[in-house]
Amino acid sequence: MNVWIGLLAFYLCLSTLASTSTALSTSTPNNNVATVTPSITIPIVICPGFGNDAIDYSEPLQQPREVGFVSALERRGCDPQSITVLDIKRSDWIRVAGGLFDVNFYRNSAEPTGGG
């Protein structure tokens, strides 16, 4: 489910980019390095999917930051200040999976804090 939310945010970013005529203003100063001026300032909240960590969206598998999803959004014109990744650790998902052993989960009466 959370993967769909991330994809929806990515789609919204791209559709906003496509509908803006001056979305990317590219300039080439020295060394022919293109810089992108952020033009998409809608708030983007990335919710890590089940089992994922927040770092998986910025530096996946300890790779350089340029490889991550957040960096891809920035390259496509999204303002870095408007991108937020929820701080969820992999260990937090153990608590969620623990709900599978709660009978109230199957009765549709589970509480968000646990304990039915």
N, C-alpha and C positions, 0 to 999 in steps of 0.2 A: 504494500500500500504506500509506504513512504517513498519507494522508488518512483511511483507514479507522481507523487507531489514534486519530487525533484525534476522529473521530466516535464511536468506542467510548467514549472518555473523556467526551465530552459526554453520551452516552446514560447512562453510569453515574452521572454527576452528576445528570442529570434524574430517573433512576429512583430514586436515593437520596432526592432531594428529594420526589418523589411519595410515597414510602413513609414519610416522616417527618411526623408530624402537626403538629409545631411547627417546620417547616422554616424558614419565614420569619416573623420577628417584625418587623412594620412599625410604626414610630412616626413621628408627625408633630410634630416640635418647632415652631419658628417657620418661617414662610414655606411651610408645607405641603410640605416636602421630605421624602420618605420615605427612611428609612435601613433597610438590611437587615443584620440580625445574622447573620454567617456561622454556618451550622449543619452544613455538609458539610465534613468535614476529611479525606476520603480523599485520598491523594496523586494528583495529576493531572500527567502528563508529556505535553507536547505535542511531537511530533516533526514538524518542518516537512516538508511533502511535497516531492517532486522539483521542484527549481528554486525553491523558496520560501526565504525568509530568516526568521529568528526574529522580526524586527520586523513581519512580515506578520500575526502573531497578536496583537500588542499595539497597533500603530499602522499599520494597513494603508494603503498609498498615501499616507503622510504626513498622514493624517486624524487627528482627535482620538482620544485613548486610549479614549474612551467607545464608539467604533465597533468596536473590536477584539474578537476571540474571547475573550481573557482577561477583558476587562471584562464580557462577556456572562455568563461563568461566575460572576464575582463577583456580578453582579446577581441571579443565580439562587440565590445562597446558598452558593457555594463559598468556602472560606477562601482569601484571597489568598496566604497563606503556604504553602498546599499545592499551588499551581499553579506548575509549572516549564515553561518553554519551552527546549528544547535550543538552545544557541548555535551555530546553523549559519548560515553566510553563503552567499549565492548563488554566490559564487566556488568554494565547496567542491564544488558539484555538477559543476564542470568535470572534476574528478578522477574522479568516478563515471562520467561520460559517456565519459571516456577509456578506460574498460574495454571499451567496445564495439570498440576496435581491437586488443584482446588476444585472440589465438587461444585462450588457456586459458579465457577466459570462455565460449566456445562448447563447450569440452570438459568443462565443469563442474569445472575444476581451478584456477580463479583464486584467488589469495590476496587477503586483505583489504588487504594493503599494496601490491598490484600486483606485477608481475614474475613472475607465474605460479608 
